[in-house]
Amino acid sequence: MATDENKRHQQQHTVSLADKIAHRNAQVAVLGLGYVGLPMSVHLAEAGFNVVGIDIDSRRVEAIKRGELPTSDVTGERVTKVAENGLFSPTDDTSAIGSADIVLICVPTPVNKSKEPDLTCIRSATDAIASHLRQGQLIILESTTYPGTTEEIILPRLEQTGMRVGRDFYLAFSPERLDPGNRRFALREIPKVVGGITEDCAAVASLFYQQMTDKVVRVSSATTAEMVKIYENVFRNINIAFANEVALLCDRMGLDVWEVIEAAATKPYGFMPFCPGPGLGGHCIPIDPYYLAWKARQYDFHVRFIELAASINDSMPYYVLTKISHALNKARKSLNGSQILLLGVTYKRDVADTRESPAFKIIDLLVESDANVRYADPYIPELHTPAGHRLRSEVVDAQLLREIDCAVIVTDHTNSDYSALIRSGKPVVDTRNAVKHESPLIVRL
């Protein structure tokens, strides 16, 4: 009898939540208003859901209310519009979780100094949810993490409340697939992968995402969905590492790796071009190999190929340092005491995002070599490197170009004009093949 009654309660919760979702009456709480959470909040509000965005950083919340956004993937106009329509409200009050039907976890998942997963934010978010958990809620983790996080970390914390997954609440994983700065694909056009702890969890989560995206790809479990996301990102990491290693070989052989890649890319099948660079940045690509490697060790398995790729990519800032020294040597100057200008410090072009940017490591290496470092980036007015160095962006003008000894193109923003730099006659280290000009003063990867 108890089992039959539990089933009836479960069915009632499922029907009630499904009905709310289908009619866009479900209340949604998004935990984390950063590069993932804020665009997702606005997208959900534009789809007709009532969304409360929660971030423990009250300064960020107030900044969002003023239209000062932490990401370029959503405009102030869009935020203002959904807020004025009463569909989006940012807050630092986690008690708002209690009134939500659906809770999305969109918090950071970095690595620590030992390159091991740091799930502090996920644990804190889960504990906040647990303290306000009520029957019939759907909890979805969107933060990129290692396979098993939803089932091993989030589920036990939620079930400590006495509630049971699939009976009292629903739990699923659906990885974010945002590509900061990418204007080609809107959120609705990017398929959502969904995996639930139970079949009902997956069904309800899939129904939710069907309201806001053109395609939902349902997989067999939350852990499978977590592996999908890790696989996507490690795939890029490995292929970029291959491009970087080929760049090192081409340099030794006196070949132009950019010419090689451009010619290879003309093949209409069986080839996908990846380019070398000064190192990897962004939250996912440089970090996820370490998440997967850490998890694999629990199974007495070592992902040697993946770890090797990560180490190659991690070494690229050191290679850039040798290129800067080489460029200065050709000008009969020493790295020690030279004025080095970095052009672009974000991890990719045309985004105001410095997460894991290789520019930080390059700056720290240059400072350790007693060089005087300066930078110019219209997206980043000032920066603080992990080693504690603070710099302010400068304007590239005739005066600055006279003062420097070498320029390094780290990020090739599309609004950059390198003509004055070329005319200055100063050595240039071009890590992005941005300067389409042949000169003995230009040193490429």
Contacts in CASP RR format, 6 or more apart in sequence:
PFRMAT RR
TARGET T0000
AUTHOR 0000-0000-0000
METHOD contacts of the structure
MODEL  1
MATDENKRHQQQHTVSLADKIAHRNAQVAVLGLGYVGLPMSVHLAEAGFN
VVGIDIDSRRVEAIKRGELPTSDVTGERVTKVAENGLFSPTDDTSAIGSA
DIVLICVPTPVNKSKEPDLTCIRSATDAIASHLRQGQLIILESTTYPGTT
EEIILPRLEQTGMRVGRDFYLAFSPERLDPGNRRFALREIPKVVGGITED
CAAVASLFYQQMTDKVVRVSSATTAEMVKIYENVFRNINIAFANEVALLC
DRMGLDVWEVIEAAATKPYGFMPFCPGPGLGGHCIPIDPYYLAWKARQYD
FHVRFIELAASINDSMPYYVLTKISHALNKARKSLNGSQILLLGVTYKRD
VADTRESPAFKIIDLLVESDANVRYADPYIPELHTPAGHRLRSEVVDAQL
LREIDCAVIVTDHTNSDYSALIRSGKPVVDTRNAVKHESPLIVRL
6 167 0 8 1.000
9 135 0 8 1.000
9 167 0 8 1.000
10 166 0 8 1.000
10 167 0 8 1.000
10 200 0 8 1.000
13 135 0 8 1.000
13 136 0 8 1.000
13 168 0 8 1.000
14 200 0 8 1.000
14 203 0 8 1.000
14 204 0 8 1.000
16 136 0 8 1.000
17 26 0 8 1.000
17 101 0 8 1.000
17 136 0 8 1.000
17 138 0 8 1.000
17 170 0 8 1.000
17 204 0 8 1.000
18 204 0 8 1.000
18 207 0 8 1.000
19 25 0 8 1.000
20 26 0 8 1.000
20 101 0 8 1.000
21 101 0 8 1.000
21 102 0 8 1.000
21 204 0 8 1.000
21 207 0 8 1.000
21 208 0 8 1.000
21 211 0 8 1.000
22 207 0 8 1.000
22 211 0 8 1.000
24 47 0 8 1.000
24 48 0 8 1.000
24 49 0 8 1.000
24 211 0 8 1.000
26 49 0 8 1.000
26 101 0 8 1.000
26 102 0 8 1.000
26 208 0 8 1.000
27 49 0 8 1.000
27 50 0 8 1.000
27 52 0 8 1.000
27 99 0 8 1.000
27 100 0 8 1.000
27 101 0 8 1.000
27 102 0 8 1.000
28 41 0 8 1.000
28 44 0 8 1.000
28 49 0 8 1.000
28 50 0 8 1.000
28 51 0 8 1.000
28 52 0 8 1.000
28 100 0 8 1.000
28 101 0 8 1.000
28 102 0 8 1.000
28 103 0 8 1.000
28 104 0 8 1.000
29 51 0 8 1.000
29 52 0 8 1.000
29 53 0 8 1.000
29 54 0 8 1.000
29 96 0 8 1.000
29 97 0 8 1.000
29 98 0 8 1.000
29 99 0 8 1.000
29 100 0 8 1.000
29 102 0 8 1.000
29 103 0 8 1.000
29 104 0 8 1.000
30 37 0 8 1.000
30 40 0 8 1.000
30 41 0 8 1.000
30 44 0 8 1.000
30 51 0 8 1.000
30 52 0 8 1.000
30 53 0 8 1.000
30 54 0 8 1.000
30 103 0 8 1.000
30 104 0 8 1.000
30 106 0 8 1.000
31 53 0 8 1.000
31 54 0 8 1.000
31 55 0 8 1.000
31 94 0 8 1.000
31 97 0 8 1.000
31 103 0 8 1.000
31 104 0 8 1.000
31 105 0 8 1.000
31 106 0 8 1.000
31 107 0 8 1.000
31 125 0 8 1.000
31 128 0 8 1.000
31 129 0 8 1.000
32 38 0 8 1.000
32 53 0 8 1.000
32 54 0 8 1.000
32 55 0 8 1.000
32 105 0 8 1.000
32 106 0 8 1.000
32 107 0 8 1.000
32 125 0 8 1.000
33 41 0 8 1.000
33 53 0 8 1.000
33 54 0 8 1.000
33 55 0 8 1.000
33 60 0 8 1.000
33 61 0 8 1.000
33 64 0 8 1.000
33 70 0 8 1.000
33 90 0 8 1.000
33 106 0 8 1.000
34 55 0 8 1.000
34 60 0 8 1.000
34 70 0 8 1.000
34 71 0 8 1.000
34 106 0 8 1.000
35 70 0 8 1.000
35 71 0 8 1.000
35 73 0 8 1.000
35 178 0 8 1.000
35 180 0 8 1.000
35 283 0 8 1.000
35 353 0 8 1.000
35 355 0 8 1.000
36 106 0 8 1.000
36 142 0 8 1.000
36 143 0 8 1.000
36 176 0 8 1.000
36 178 0 8 1.000
37 53 0 8 1.000
37 104 0 8 1.000
37 106 0 8 1.000
37 142 0 8 1.000
38 64 0 8 1.000
38 69 0 8 1.000
38 70 0 8 1.000
38 71 0 8 1.000
38 74 0 8 1.000
38 79 0 8 1.000
39 71 0 8 1.000
39 73 0 8 1.000
39 74 0 8 1.000
39 178 0 8 1.000
39 187 0 8 1.000
40 104 0 8 1.000
40 106 0 8 1.000
40 142 0 8 1.000
40 176 0 8 1.000
40 187 0 8 1.000
41 51 0 8 1.000
41 53 0 8 1.000
41 88 0 8 1.000
41 90 0 8 1.000
42 74 0 8 1.000
42 78 0 8 1.000
42 79 0 8 1.000
42 82 0 8 1.000
42 88 0 8 1.000
43 187 0 8 1.000
43 188 0 8 1.000
43 212 0 8 1.000
44 51 0 8 1.000
44 212 0 8 1.000
45 51 0 8 1.000
45 82 0 8 1.000
45 85 0 8 1.000
45 87 0 8 1.000
45 88 0 8 1.000
46 78 0 8 1.000
46 82 0 8 1.000
46 87 0 8 1.000
47 211 0 8 1.000
47 212 0 8 1.000
48 87 0 8 1.000
49 87 0 8 1.000
49 211 0 8 1.000
49 212 0 8 1.000
50 86 0 8 1.000
50 87 0 8 1.000
51 82 0 8 1.000
51 87 0 8 1.000
51 88 0 8 1.000
51 89 0 8 1.000
52 88 0 8 1.000
52 89 0 8 1.000
52 90 0 8 1.000
52 91 0 8 1.000
52 96 0 8 1.000
52 99 0 8 1.000
52 100 0 8 1.000
53 88 0 8 1.000
53 89 0 8 1.000
53 90 0 8 1.000
53 91 0 8 1.000
53 96 0 8 1.000
54 90 0 8 1.000
54 91 0 8 1.000
54 92 0 8 1.000
54 93 0 8 1.000
54 94 0 8 1.000
54 96 0 8 1.000
54 97 0 8 1.000
55 61 0 8 1.000
55 64 0 8 1.000
55 90 0 8 1.000
55 92 0 8 1.000
56 92 0 8 1.000
56 94 0 8 1.000
56 124 0 8 1.000
57 92 0 8 1.000
58 92 0 8 1.000
60 70 0 8 1.000
61 90 0 8 1.000
61 91 0 8 1.000
61 92 0 8 1.000
63 69 0 8 1.000
63 70 0 8 1.000
64 70 0 8 1.000
64 79 0 8 1.000
64 90 0 8 1.000
65 83 0 8 1.000
65 90 0 8 1.000
67 76 0 8 1.000
67 79 0 8 1.000
67 80 0 8 1.000
69 75 0 8 1.000
69 76 0 8 1.000
69 79 0 8 1.000
71 180 0 8 1.000
71 352 0 8 1.000
71 353 0 8 1.000
72 180 0 8 1.000
72 181 0 8 1.000
72 350 0 8 1.000
72 351 0 8 1.000
72 352 0 8 1.000
72 353 0 8 1.000
73 178 0 8 1.000
73 180 0 8 1.000
73 181 0 8 1.000
79 88 0 8 1.000
82 88 0 8 1.000
83 89 0 8 1.000
94 128 0 8 1.000
94 131 0 8 1.000
94 132 0 8 1.000
95 132 0 8 1.000
97 103 0 8 1.000
97 128 0 8 1.000
97 129 0 8 1.000
97 132 0 8 1.000
98 132 0 8 1.000
98 133 0 8 1.000
98 134 0 8 1.000
98 137 0 8 1.000
100 137 0 8 1.000
101 136 0 8 1.000
101 137 0 8 1.000
101 138 0 8 1.000
102 137 0 8 1.000
102 138 0 8 1.000
102 139 0 8 1.000
102 140 0 8 1.000
102 208 0 8 1.000
103 129 0 8 1.000
103 137 0 8 1.000
103 138 0 8 1.000
103 139 0 8 1.000
103 140 0 8 1.000
104 140 0 8 1.000
104 142 0 8 1.000
105 122 0 8 1.000
105 125 0 8 1.000
105 126 0 8 1.000
105 129 0 8 1.000
105 139 0 8 1.000
105 140 0 8 1.000
105 141 0 8 1.000
105 142 0 8 1.000
105 143 0 8 1.000
105 154 0 8 1.000
106 142 0 8 1.000
106 143 0 8 1.000
106 176 0 8 1.000
107 121 0 8 1.000
107 122 0 8 1.000
107 124 0 8 1.000
107 125 0 8 1.000
107 143 0 8 1.000
108 121 0 8 1.000
108 143 0 8 1.000
108 283 0 8 1.000
109 117 0 8 1.000
109 118 0 8 1.000
109 119 0 8 1.000
109 121 0 8 1.000
109 122 0 8 1.000
109 143 0 8 1.000
109 144 0 8 1.000
109 145 0 8 1.000
109 283 0 8 1.000
109 287 0 8 1.000
109 291 0 8 1.000
110 118 0 8 1.000
110 283 0 8 1.000
110 287 0 8 1.000
111 117 0 8 1.000
111 118 0 8 1.000
111 287 0 8 1.000
111 290 0 8 1.000
111 291 0 8 1.000
112 118 0 8 1.000
115 290 0 8 1.000
115 294 0 8 1.000
116 290 0 8 1.000
116 294 0 8 1.000
117 145 0 8 1.000
117 146 0 8 1.000
117 290 0 8 1.000
117 291 0 8 1.000
117 294 0 8 1.000
119 145 0 8 1.000
119 149 0 8 1.000
119 153 0 8 1.000
121 143 0 8 1.000
122 141 0 8 1.000
122 143 0 8 1.000
122 145 0 8 1.000
122 149 0 8 1.000
122 153 0 8 1.000
122 154 0 8 1.000
123 153 0 8 1.000
123 157 0 8 1.000
126 153 0 8 1.000
126 154 0 8 1.000
126 157 0 8 1.000
126 158 0 8 1.000
127 157 0 8 1.000
129 139 0 8 1.000
129 158 0 8 1.000
130 157 0 8 1.000
130 158 0 8 1.000
130 160 0 8 1.000
130 161 0 8 1.000
133 139 0 8 1.000
133 158 0 8 1.000
133 161 0 8 1.000
133 163 0 8 1.000
133 169 0 8 1.000
134 169 0 8 1.000
135 163 0 8 1.000
135 168 0 8 1.000
135 169 0 8 1.000
136 168 0 8 1.000
136 169 0 8 1.000
136 170 0 8 1.000
137 169 0 8 1.000
137 170 0 8 1.000
138 169 0 8 1.000
138 170 0 8 1.000
138 171 0 8 1.000
138 172 0 8 1.000
138 201 0 8 1.000
138 204 0 8 1.000
138 205 0 8 1.000
138 208 0 8 1.000
139 154 0 8 1.000
139 158 0 8 1.000
139 169 0 8 1.000
139 170 0 8 1.000
139 171 0 8 1.000
139 172 0 8 1.000
140 171 0 8 1.000
140 172 0 8 1.000
140 173 0 8 1.000
140 174 0 8 1.000
140 205 0 8 1.000
140 208 0 8 1.000
141 149 0 8 1.000
141 150 0 8 1.000
141 154 0 8 1.000
141 172 0 8 1.000
141 173 0 8 1.000
141 174 0 8 1.000
141 222 0 8 1.000
142 173 0 8 1.000
142 174 0 8 1.000
142 175 0 8 1.000
142 176 0 8 1.000
143 176 0 8 1.000
144 175 0 8 1.000
144 176 0 8 1.000
144 229 0 8 1.000
144 230 0 8 1.000
144 233 0 8 1.000
144 283 0 8 1.000
144 284 0 8 1.000
144 287 0 8 1.000
144 288 0 8 1.000
144 291 0 8 1.000
145 226 0 8 1.000
145 291 0 8 1.000
146 226 0 8 1.000
146 230 0 8 1.000
146 291 0 8 1.000
146 292 0 8 1.000
146 294 0 8 1.000
146 295 0 8 1.000
147 223 0 8 1.000
147 224 0 8 1.000
147 226 0 8 1.000
147 227 0 8 1.000
147 230 0 8 1.000
147 292 0 8 1.000
147 295 0 8 1.000
148 222 0 8 1.000
148 223 0 8 1.000
148 226 0 8 1.000
148 295 0 8 1.000
149 173 0 8 1.000
149 226 0 8 1.000
150 171 0 8 1.000
150 172 0 8 1.000
150 173 0 8 1.000
150 196 0 8 1.000
150 197 0 8 1.000
150 222 0 8 1.000
150 223 0 8 1.000
150 226 0 8 1.000
151 197 0 8 1.000
151 221 0 8 1.000
151 222 0 8 1.000
151 223 0 8 1.000
154 171 0 8 1.000
155 165 0 8 1.000
155 171 0 8 1.000
155 197 0 8 1.000
158 165 0 8 1.000
158 169 0 8 1.000
158 171 0 8 1.000
159 165 0 8 1.000
162 168 0 8 1.000
163 169 0 8 1.000
165 171 0 8 1.000
165 197 0 8 1.000
165 198 0 8 1.000
165 201 0 8 1.000
166 197 0 8 1.000
166 198 0 8 1.000
166 200 0 8 1.000
166 201 0 8 1.000
170 196 0 8 1.000
170 197 0 8 1.000
170 198 0 8 1.000
170 200 0 8 1.000
170 201 0 8 1.000
170 204 0 8 1.000
170 205 0 8 1.000
171 196 0 8 1.000
171 197 0 8 1.000
171 201 0 8 1.000
171 222 0 8 1.000
172 194 0 8 1.000
172 195 0 8 1.000
172 196 0 8 1.000
172 197 0 8 1.000
172 201 0 8 1.000
172 202 0 8 1.000
172 204 0 8 1.000
172 205 0 8 1.000
172 222 0 8 1.000
172 225 0 8 1.000
173 194 0 8 1.000
173 195 0 8 1.000
173 196 0 8 1.000
173 222 0 8 1.000
173 223 0 8 1.000
173 225 0 8 1.000
173 226 0 8 1.000
174 192 0 8 1.000
174 193 0 8 1.000
174 194 0 8 1.000
174 195 0 8 1.000
174 205 0 8 1.000
174 209 0 8 1.000
174 225 0 8 1.000
175 193 0 8 1.000
175 225 0 8 1.000
175 226 0 8 1.000
175 228 0 8 1.000
175 229 0 8 1.000
177 190 0 8 1.000
177 191 0 8 1.000
177 192 0 8 1.000
177 193 0 8 1.000
177 229 0 8 1.000
177 232 0 8 1.000
178 187 0 8 1.000
178 190 0 8 1.000
179 185 0 8 1.000
180 282 0 8 1.000
180 348 0 8 1.000
180 351 0 8 1.000
180 353 0 8 1.000
181 348 0 8 1.000
181 350 0 8 1.000
181 351 0 8 1.000
187 212 0 8 1.000
187 213 0 8 1.000
188 212 0 8 1.000
188 213 0 8 1.000
188 214 0 8 1.000
189 213 0 8 1.000
189 214 0 8 1.000
190 213 0 8 1.000
191 213 0 8 1.000
191 214 0 8 1.000
191 215 0 8 1.000
191 216 0 8 1.000
191 217 0 8 1.000
192 209 0 8 1.000
192 213 0 8 1.000
192 215 0 8 1.000
192 216 0 8 1.000
192 217 0 8 1.000
193 217 0 8 1.000
193 218 0 8 1.000
193 219 0 8 1.000
193 225 0 8 1.000
193 228 0 8 1.000
193 229 0 8 1.000
194 202 0 8 1.000
194 205 0 8 1.000
194 206 0 8 1.000
194 209 0 8 1.000
194 216 0 8 1.000
194 217 0 8 1.000
194 218 0 8 1.000
194 219 0 8 1.000
194 225 0 8 1.000
195 201 0 8 1.000
195 202 0 8 1.000
195 205 0 8 1.000
195 218 0 8 1.000
195 219 0 8 1.000
195 220 0 8 1.000
195 221 0 8 1.000
195 222 0 8 1.000
195 224 0 8 1.000
195 225 0 8 1.000
196 202 0 8 1.000
196 205 0 8 1.000
196 221 0 8 1.000
196 222 0 8 1.000
196 225 0 8 1.000
197 221 0 8 1.000
197 222 0 8 1.000
201 222 0 8 1.000
202 218 0 8 1.000
206 216 0 8 1.000
206 218 0 8 1.000
209 216 0 8 1.000
210 216 0 8 1.000
219 225 0 8 1.000
219 228 0 8 1.000
229 288 0 8 1.000
230 288 0 8 1.000
230 291 0 8 1.000
230 292 0 8 1.000
233 284 0 8 1.000
233 285 0 8 1.000
233 288 0 8 1.000
234 288 0 8 1.000
234 289 0 8 1.000
234 292 0 8 1.000
234 306 0 8 1.000
234 309 0 8 1.000
236 274 0 8 1.000
236 285 0 8 1.000
237 280 0 8 1.000
237 285 0 8 1.000
237 286 0 8 1.000
237 288 0 8 1.000
237 289 0 8 1.000
237 306 0 8 1.000
237 309 0 8 1.000
237 310 0 8 1.000
237 313 0 8 1.000
238 305 0 8 1.000
238 306 0 8 1.000
238 309 0 8 1.000
239 272 0 8 1.000
239 274 0 8 1.000
240 274 0 8 1.000
240 275 0 8 1.000
240 276 0 8 1.000
240 277 0 8 1.000
240 280 0 8 1.000
240 285 0 8 1.000
240 309 0 8 1.000
240 313 0 8 1.000
241 308 0 8 1.000
241 309 0 8 1.000
241 310 0 8 1.000
241 312 0 8 1.000
241 313 0 8 1.000
242 274 0 8 1.000
242 309 0 8 1.000
243 257 0 8 1.000
243 261 0 8 1.000
243 274 0 8 1.000
243 275 0 8 1.000
243 276 0 8 1.000
243 277 0 8 1.000
244 276 0 8 1.000
244 277 0 8 1.000
244 279 0 8 1.000
244 312 0 8 1.000
244 313 0 8 1.000
244 316 0 8 1.000
245 312 0 8 1.000
246 257 0 8 1.000
246 260 0 8 1.000
246 276 0 8 1.000
247 257 0 8 1.000
247 276 0 8 1.000
247 277 0 8 1.000
247 445 0 8 1.000
248 319 0 8 1.000
250 256 0 8 1.000
250 257 0 8 1.000
250 260 0 8 1.000
251 257 0 8 1.000
251 445 0 8 1.000
256 444 0 8 1.000
257 276 0 8 1.000
257 444 0 8 1.000
257 445 0 8 1.000
258 275 0 8 1.000
258 433 0 8 1.000
258 444 0 8 1.000
261 273 0 8 1.000
261 274 0 8 1.000
261 275 0 8 1.000
262 273 0 8 1.000
264 271 0 8 1.000
264 273 0 8 1.000
265 271 0 8 1.000
265 273 0 8 1.000
275 432 0 8 1.000
275 433 0 8 1.000
276 316 0 8 1.000
276 445 0 8 1.000
277 316 0 8 1.000
277 358 0 8 1.000
277 431 0 8 1.000
277 432 0 8 1.000
277 445 0 8 1.000
278 316 0 8 1.000
278 317 0 8 1.000
278 320 0 8 1.000
278 358 0 8 1.000
278 359 0 8 1.000
278 362 0 8 1.000
278 410 0 8 1.000
278 431 0 8 1.000
278 432 0 8 1.000
278 445 0 8 1.000
279 286 0 8 1.000
279 313 0 8 1.000
279 314 0 8 1.000
279 316 0 8 1.000
279 317 0 8 1.000
279 320 0 8 1.000
279 358 0 8 1.000
279 361 0 8 1.000
280 286 0 8 1.000
280 313 0 8 1.000
280 314 0 8 1.000
280 316 0 8 1.000
280 347 0 8 1.000
280 356 0 8 1.000
280 358 0 8 1.000
281 347 0 8 1.000
281 348 0 8 1.000
281 355 0 8 1.000
281 356 0 8 1.000
281 357 0 8 1.000
281 358 0 8 1.000
282 347 0 8 1.000
282 348 0 8 1.000
282 353 0 8 1.000
282 355 0 8 1.000
282 356 0 8 1.000
282 357 0 8 1.000
283 355 0 8 1.000
283 356 0 8 1.000
286 310 0 8 1.000
286 313 0 8 1.000
286 314 0 8 1.000
286 356 0 8 1.000
287 356 0 8 1.000
289 303 0 8 1.000
289 306 0 8 1.000
289 307 0 8 1.000
289 309 0 8 1.000
289 310 0 8 1.000
290 310 0 8 1.000
292 303 0 8 1.000
292 306 0 8 1.000
293 302 0 8 1.000
293 303 0 8 1.000
293 306 0 8 1.000
293 307 0 8 1.000
293 310 0 8 1.000
296 302 0 8 1.000
296 303 0 8 1.000
316 358 0 8 1.000
317 358 0 8 1.000
317 361 0 8 1.000
317 362 0 8 1.000
317 365 0 8 1.000
318 365 0 8 1.000
319 445 0 8 1.000
320 358 0 8 1.000
320 362 0 8 1.000
320 408 0 8 1.000
320 410 0 8 1.000
320 429 0 8 1.000
320 431 0 8 1.000
320 445 0 8 1.000
321 362 0 8 1.000
321 365 0 8 1.000
321 366 0 8 1.000
321 369 0 8 1.000
323 429 0 8 1.000
323 431 0 8 1.000
323 443 0 8 1.000
323 445 0 8 1.000
324 335 0 8 1.000
324 340 0 8 1.000
324 366 0 8 1.000
324 371 0 8 1.000
324 406 0 8 1.000
324 408 0 8 1.000
324 429 0 8 1.000
325 335 0 8 1.000
326 443 0 8 1.000
327 406 0 8 1.000
327 427 0 8 1.000
327 428 0 8 1.000
327 429 0 8 1.000
327 441 0 8 1.000
327 443 0 8 1.000
328 334 0 8 1.000
328 335 0 8 1.000
328 338 0 8 1.000
328 405 0 8 1.000
328 406 0 8 1.000
328 427 0 8 1.000
330 427 0 8 1.000
330 440 0 8 1.000
330 441 0 8 1.000
330 443 0 8 1.000
331 405 0 8 1.000
331 406 0 8 1.000
331 427 0 8 1.000
331 441 0 8 1.000
333 405 0 8 1.000
333 406 0 8 1.000
335 366 0 8 1.000
335 369 0 8 1.000
335 370 0 8 1.000
335 371 0 8 1.000
336 369 0 8 1.000
336 370 0 8 1.000
336 371 0 8 1.000
337 370 0 8 1.000
337 371 0 8 1.000
337 372 0 8 1.000
338 371 0 8 1.000
338 372 0 8 1.000
338 405 0 8 1.000
338 406 0 8 1.000
339 371 0 8 1.000
339 372 0 8 1.000
339 374 0 8 1.000
339 403 0 8 1.000
339 404 0 8 1.000
339 405 0 8 1.000
339 406 0 8 1.000
340 366 0 8 1.000
340 371 0 8 1.000
340 372 0 8 1.000
340 373 0 8 1.000
340 374 0 8 1.000
340 404 0 8 1.000
340 405 0 8 1.000
340 406 0 8 1.000
340 407 0 8 1.000
340 408 0 8 1.000
341 374 0 8 1.000
341 375 0 8 1.000
341 376 0 8 1.000
341 394 0 8 1.000
341 396 0 8 1.000
341 400 0 8 1.000
341 404 0 8 1.000
341 406 0 8 1.000
341 407 0 8 1.000
341 408 0 8 1.000
342 359 0 8 1.000
342 362 0 8 1.000
342 363 0 8 1.000
342 373 0 8 1.000
342 374 0 8 1.000
342 375 0 8 1.000
342 376 0 8 1.000
342 377 0 8 1.000
342 407 0 8 1.000
342 408 0 8 1.000
342 410 0 8 1.000
343 375 0 8 1.000
343 376 0 8 1.000
343 377 0 8 1.000
343 396 0 8 1.000
343 407 0 8 1.000
343 408 0 8 1.000
343 409 0 8 1.000
343 410 0 8 1.000
343 411 0 8 1.000
343 416 0 8 1.000
343 418 0 8 1.000
343 421 0 8 1.000
344 359 0 8 1.000
344 375 0 8 1.000
344 376 0 8 1.000
344 377 0 8 1.000
344 379 0 8 1.000
344 380 0 8 1.000
344 409 0 8 1.000
344 410 0 8 1.000
344 411 0 8 1.000
344 412 0 8 1.000
344 413 0 8 1.000
344 416 0 8 1.000
345 354 0 8 1.000
345 357 0 8 1.000
345 359 0 8 1.000
345 360 0 8 1.000
345 363 0 8 1.000
345 375 0 8 1.000
345 377 0 8 1.000
345 380 0 8 1.000
345 383 0 8 1.000
345 410 0 8 1.000
345 411 0 8 1.000
346 352 0 8 1.000
346 353 0 8 1.000
346 354 0 8 1.000
346 357 0 8 1.000
346 359 0 8 1.000
346 377 0 8 1.000
346 379 0 8 1.000
346 380 0 8 1.000
346 411 0 8 1.000
346 413 0 8 1.000
347 353 0 8 1.000
347 354 0 8 1.000
347 355 0 8 1.000
347 356 0 8 1.000
347 357 0 8 1.000
347 358 0 8 1.000
347 359 0 8 1.000
347 411 0 8 1.000
348 411 0 8 1.000
349 411 0 8 1.000
349 412 0 8 1.000
349 413 0 8 1.000
349 414 0 8 1.000
350 379 0 8 1.000
350 413 0 8 1.000
350 414 0 8 1.000
350 415 0 8 1.000
351 379 0 8 1.000
352 379 0 8 1.000
352 380 0 8 1.000
354 360 0 8 1.000
354 380 0 8 1.000
354 383 0 8 1.000
357 410 0 8 1.000
357 411 0 8 1.000
358 410 0 8 1.000
359 375 0 8 1.000
359 410 0 8 1.000
359 411 0 8 1.000
360 383 0 8 1.000
360 385 0 8 1.000
360 386 0 8 1.000
362 408 0 8 1.000
362 410 0 8 1.000
363 373 0 8 1.000
363 375 0 8 1.000
363 385 0 8 1.000
363 389 0 8 1.000
363 391 0 8 1.000
364 385 0 8 1.000
364 386 0 8 1.000
364 387 0 8 1.000
364 389 0 8 1.000
366 373 0 8 1.000
367 373 0 8 1.000
367 387 0 8 1.000
367 389 0 8 1.000
373 389 0 8 1.000
373 391 0 8 1.000
374 391 0 8 1.000
374 394 0 8 1.000
374 400 0 8 1.000
374 404 0 8 1.000
375 383 0 8 1.000
375 391 0 8 1.000
375 393 0 8 1.000
375 394 0 8 1.000
376 393 0 8 1.000
376 394 0 8 1.000
376 395 0 8 1.000
376 396 0 8 1.000
376 400 0 8 1.000
377 393 0 8 1.000
377 411 0 8 1.000
377 413 0 8 1.000
378 393 0 8 1.000
378 413 0 8 1.000
378 415 0 8 1.000
379 413 0 8 1.000
380 393 0 8 1.000
381 392 0 8 1.000
381 393 0 8 1.000
382 390 0 8 1.000
382 391 0 8 1.000
382 392 0 8 1.000
382 393 0 8 1.000
383 390 0 8 1.000
383 391 0 8 1.000
383 393 0 8 1.000
384 390 0 8 1.000
385 391 0 8 1.000
394 400 0 8 1.000
396 420 0 8 1.000
396 421 0 8 1.000
398 420 0 8 1.000
401 407 0 8 1.000
401 420 0 8 1.000
401 421 0 8 1.000
401 424 0 8 1.000
401 426 0 8 1.000
402 424 0 8 1.000
404 426 0 8 1.000
405 426 0 8 1.000
405 427 0 8 1.000
406 426 0 8 1.000
406 427 0 8 1.000
406 428 0 8 1.000
406 429 0 8 1.000
407 421 0 8 1.000
407 426 0 8 1.000
407 427 0 8 1.000
407 428 0 8 1.000
407 429 0 8 1.000
408 428 0 8 1.000
408 429 0 8 1.000
408 431 0 8 1.000
409 416 0 8 1.000
409 418 0 8 1.000
409 428 0 8 1.000
409 429 0 8 1.000
409 430 0 8 1.000
409 431 0 8 1.000
409 432 0 8 1.000
409 434 0 8 1.000
409 435 0 8 1.000
410 431 0 8 1.000
410 432 0 8 1.000
411 432 0 8 1.000
412 432 0 8 1.000
412 434 0 8 1.000
416 434 0 8 1.000
418 428 0 8 1.000
418 434 0 8 1.000
418 435 0 8 1.000
418 437 0 8 1.000
421 428 0 8 1.000
421 435 0 8 1.000
422 428 0 8 1.000
422 435 0 8 1.000
422 437 0 8 1.000
422 439 0 8 1.000
425 441 0 8 1.000
426 441 0 8 1.000
427 441 0 8 1.000
427 442 0 8 1.000
427 443 0 8 1.000
428 435 0 8 1.000
428 441 0 8 1.000
428 442 0 8 1.000
428 443 0 8 1.000
429 443 0 8 1.000
429 444 0 8 1.000
430 442 0 8 1.000
430 443 0 8 1.000
430 444 0 8 1.000
430 445 0 8 1.000
431 444 0 8 1.000
431 445 0 8 1.000
433 444 0 8 1.000
433 445 0 8 1.000
435 442 0 8 1.000
END
